[in-house]
Amino acid sequence: MIMMVVVVQLAVWGWAEQVASAAARRGVDAARLAGADPQAAQNTAGLITSQIGGGVLTDPQVTLTQTSPTLLTVTVTGTAIRYLPGLGLHVTARASGVREVIRP
């Protein structure tokens, strides 16, 4: 019985990793558009974690960092749902992209 719960916990952790990764990718896609508001990354990533995550990623945090004038990185962190007491599996996903620039 314990082994089955461990397998379920690991599957949920993998699902939470996928949700965080998808949210980071979609967030950076929204932020890198020419003229996009930086808040678009957090809004889009938050929407992804709530819609496709189904609550599997608890307490998701989204951060956008701009390491150069054109390079953006979105980081999504959280914790997978716990089925085993005391086992908090942390999830972190990052996605980077270059901001689009329109040059006349």
Stockholm file with secondary structure:
# STOCKHOLM 1.0

chainA/1-104         MIMMVVVVQLAVWGWAEQVASAAARRGVDAARLAGADPQAAQNTAGLITSQIGGGVLTDPQVTLTQTSPTLLTVTVTGTAIRYLPGLGLHVTARASGVREVIRP
#=GR chainA/1-104 SS CHHHHHHHHHHHHHHHHHHHHHHHHHHHHHHTSTTCCTHHHHHHHHHHHHHTTTTCEEEEEEEEEESSSSEEEEEEEEEECCSSTTCCCEEEEEEEEECCCCCC
#=GC SS_cons         CHHHHHHHHHHHHHHHHHHHHHHHHHHHHHHTSTTCCTHHHHHHHHHHHHHTTTTCEEEEEEEEEESSSSEEEEEEEEEECCSSTTCCCEEEEEEEEECCCCCC
//
